Amino acid sequence: MADTTVKVDPAVRDRLMVLARERGLTMRDLIAELAGATPTKEELRQRYETTKAYCETHFGVSLTDEDHDAAEKAWQDLEAGRPVDSL
């Protein structure tokens, strides 16, 4: 596989170098690790569908689009430090 160059701001480059060193990795390996660990929107959608089907099959729970939206709002509220209404 051929290497390529990625142009980033010097501050980003320096942070990546620190993160790589802390993990005992090269910057190349760190970027590969980050890319491999970050799901795409399609992978997240598939994960959601798989989880939804599992819950329906094994727990008898049917999740609606409204349930999904409520859970997403709860996560956003948690991340923002806002109070979360009961799910």
C-alpha positions in Angstrom: 0.0 0.0 0.0 1.3 3.4 -0.9 1.7 6.1 1.7 0.1 9.5 1.4 0.6 12.9 3.0 -2.1 14.5 5.1 -1.8 18.2 5.7 -2.9 19.5 9.1 -2.3 22.5 11.2 1.0 22.3 13.2 -0.9 22.3 16.5 -2.9 19.2 15.3 0.3 17.5 14.1 2.0 18.2 17.5 -1.0 16.8 19.4 -1.1 13.7 17.3 2.6 13.2 18.0 2.0 13.5 21.8 -0.9 11.0 21.6 1.1 8.6 19.5 4.1 8.7 21.9 1.8 8.2 24.9 0.5 5.0 23.3 3.9 3.8 22.1 2.8 4.1 18.5 4.0 5.9 15.4 1.8 8.7 14.2 1.0 6.4 11.2 -0.3 3.7 13.5 -2.2 6.2 15.7 -4.1 7.6 12.7 -4.8 4.0 11.5 -6.1 3.2 15.0 -8.3 6.3 15.2 -9.7 5.6 11.7 -10.4 2.0 12.6 -12.1 2.8 15.9 -14.4 5.6 14.5 -17.6 4.2 13.0 -19.1 5.7 9.8 -22.7 6.8 9.7 -23.6 3.7 7.8 -21.8 1.5 10.4 -23.7 3.3 13.2 -27.0 2.7 11.3 -26.3 -1.0 10.9 -25.3 -1.2 14.6 -28.6 0.4 15.6 -30.6 -1.9 13.4 -28.8 -5.0 14.8 -29.3 -3.8 18.4 -33.0 -3.0 17.7 -33.5 -6.5 16.2 -31.7 -8.1 19.2 -33.9 -6.3 21.7 -37.1 -7.3 19.8 -36.0 -11.0 19.6 -34.5 -11.5 23.0 -36.4 -9.0 25.2 -39.7 -8.6 23.4 -39.1 -4.8 23.3 -40.1 -2.9 20.2 -38.2 0.3 19.8 -40.0 3.1 17.8 -38.5 6.1 16.0 -39.7 8.2 18.9 -37.8 6.0 21.4 -34.7 6.5 19.3 -35.2 10.2 19.2 -35.8 10.4 23.0 -32.6 8.4 23.6 -30.6 10.7 21.3 -31.9 13.7 23.1 -31.0 12.2 26.5 -27.4 11.6 25.3 -27.2 15.1 24.0 -28.5 16.5 27.3 -26.0 14.4 29.3 -23.1 15.5 27.1 -24.2 19.1 27.5 -24.6 18.8 31.3 -28.3 19.4 31.1 -30.8 17.5 33.3 -32.3 14.4 31.6 -36.0 13.7 31.7 -36.9 10.1 32.6 -36.8 7.8 29.6 
